[in-house]
Amino acid sequence: MKTSTKTSETKSTSSAPEAQAKAQHIGLVQNDSWLEPYEPAIRGRHDHAMWKLGQLTQQGKQSLSDFADGHLYYGLHRTGRGGWVFREWAPNATDIYLVGDFNGWQEQEDYRCKRIEGTGNWELKLPKKAMKHGDLYKMHVKWNGGQGERIPAWCQRVVQDDTTKIFSAQVWSPETPYVWKKAAFKPKKNPLLIYECHVGMAQDAEKVGTYNEFRENVLPRIAKDGYNCIQVMAIQEHPYYGSFGYHVSSFFAPSSRFGTPEELKALIDEAHRLGISVIMDIVHSHAVKNEIEGLGNLCGDPNQYFYPGDRHEHPAWDSLCFDYGNDDVLHFLLSNCKYWLEEFHFDGFRFDGVTSMLYYSHGLGEAFGGYGDYFNGHEDDNAICYLTLANKLIHEVNPDAITIAEEVSGMPGLAAKIEDGGFGFDYRMAMNIPDYWIKTIKELSDEQWKPSSIFWEVKNRRPDEKTISYCESHDQALVGDKTIIFRLIDADMYWHFAKKDENMTAERGIALHKMIRLVTLAAINGGYLNFMGNEFGHPEWIDFPREGNGWSHKYARRQWNLVDNHDLCYHWLGDFDQAMIKTIKMVRNFQNKPVVEIWHNDGDQVLAFMRGDLIFVFNFSPNRSFTDYGFLVPTGSYDVVLNTDAKEFGGNGLADDTMTHVTNYDPLYVEDHKEWLKLYLPARSAVVLKKN
């Protein structure tokens, strides 16, 4: 995320006319006067969203939440008398039949849908005996000039045949609905500590993991490590497992690869019991091109859900782009948000591919070097309107919900309030940080790492927008990229990651892995994210089963046995991650405490800053240790609460962390209530102290 940090200086001597003029600006511009030339565009976007909101809610006669009830109308549902009703939006169809196990997969008059007069909707009402729980079915859709077998767009259960690999909709109406044990839950956000995860690849075994296995085996690890939120990938059904869940076919169906809807609910229920919120990696930026499984050509109109012409297909993703200017598409996508919140008790969403939605170019080949690049007429106002309405809806359904934008261009206002002219996300991903660490590790020798640059990058963000900071996510763990641990150690991990067998490369990697994570987490202003396994330096990249690897699951799993084996070095990193999170939780609302720089010296490669009662000190020098290294801090005594160089975390244990550090008097700084704190700083280490 490349963001401008230009801010206006507020003068205490502002005249009344100046203050009045500032008050007339929309909030986004009030917070950043460099946006003033673009205020008409910002207001135009806001007004567009508010106009559309009025239209969809009939000027306030209903709520946006009421509008987003499409999932209760469309699809297959039980009726009050035990029968069935099926509805589908298919304006271009001339005929629709339901075929399935219940009628030998043959078109029958009893299963023929009727068009609801004056609409593009089709309806079929059936008696209770017409089908049963577990039956497989599809639509036979006919249109002028063609016909096809389709899975209903709004269906809530899709399964794949193990032998034929064909997908079908499935009647899903268990006699005993899931009973929530933890019906009410409020996410913890102080700070938000996210464990990004994929259910299918979360097991040691070379197979597709299940919701139940994740609930039983992985959730306890996450809770023990101190994370308070999981971001679950690949929930919406997708035909190709190797797409990582990003080529969605059935938007209302939780992937059956991992188990049943009830088992997903049990996973979320257990997470809530453990105090862990659950957000979904939702994909509304594009859809799979498949016609039989997906929405690509549901009823003879390829543009039913998607933009026509040159904007129909995504040029880089081999997928289709939603038409956010179509009210029926808005109905579909907004209802999708509400469905996952209410039916499965998800606590919010991380919206994938927001950059692709914002621009006609999808952000491809654009530099975004200044504010003008965000307001030059190449933005999709329809997509901006949708994202604004989605955030409004989500927080209307659940005021405590969490929304995060995955966006790389740095568009101002994404995580600003809607009333201020923003998009309404709670957070945006700080995508500049992993890019910075990759560039630093690849291009700079250890002696060239500058604390001033590191400090700038980990706290480079717009002051009015909260971010999710992270060193690496699943993106850096995929084949073709490298995780931080592999960039630092590479193949030596295979030969020198047993205790007492570490070489200098492994020792360097272990030390820097901890320091990189600590300085990134310590500077957050909203939340922190880690992808599962990266906390302990998982050694393998992610490569899903595909023809090129013989459909192997060898690299589509997480080897928890490595971190559990105390003869190996992995547990040092895992233990440190747990201690690091525990440390920042010592300060209430840590993410809201100002980041106060105490000292940096690029020559020494030393950085120190304070948050609340915690002082973070880093010595990035690879070969210079310092004795009695001093800086001015609030007067008092300080205890060490975390040291990357501690032996329990694979360090050398060179400092005595049991001693209390008392500040030294200096008459020059008495009025500032500051004295000198002097520390021993071993090379390539960091220490956290807490004021008593």
URWONOR-V371828 format. One record per helix or strand. SS is the DSSP state (hx for helix, st for strand). FROM is the first residue (numbers start at 1). TO is the last residue. Records with the same first field share a line. If there is no record, write none. Layout:
BEGIN
SS->FROM-TO, FROM-TO
END
This chain:
BEGIN
hx->16-24, 27-31, 33-56, 64-67, 70-73, 101-103, 109-111, 128-130, 199-201, 211-225, 241-243, 256-258, 261-273, 309-311, 327-344, 354-358, 371-374, 381-397, 418-420, 431-443, 446-448, 451-458, 474-477, 484-489, 492-495, 504-522, 534-536, 547-549, 560-564, 570-584, 590-592, 647-649, 667-669
st->75-78, 84-89, 95-100, 112-112, 114-115, 121-126, 136-143, 146-150, 158-160, 167-170, 192-198, 229-233, 236-237, 250-254, 277-282, 287-288, 306-306, 313-314, 319-320, 322-322, 348-351, 359-359, 379-379, 402-405, 427-429, 467-469, 478-478, 498-498, 527-531, 542-543, 555-555, 568-568, 596-601, 606-611, 614-619, 626-634, 637-643, 660-662, 664-664, 674-681, 685-691
END
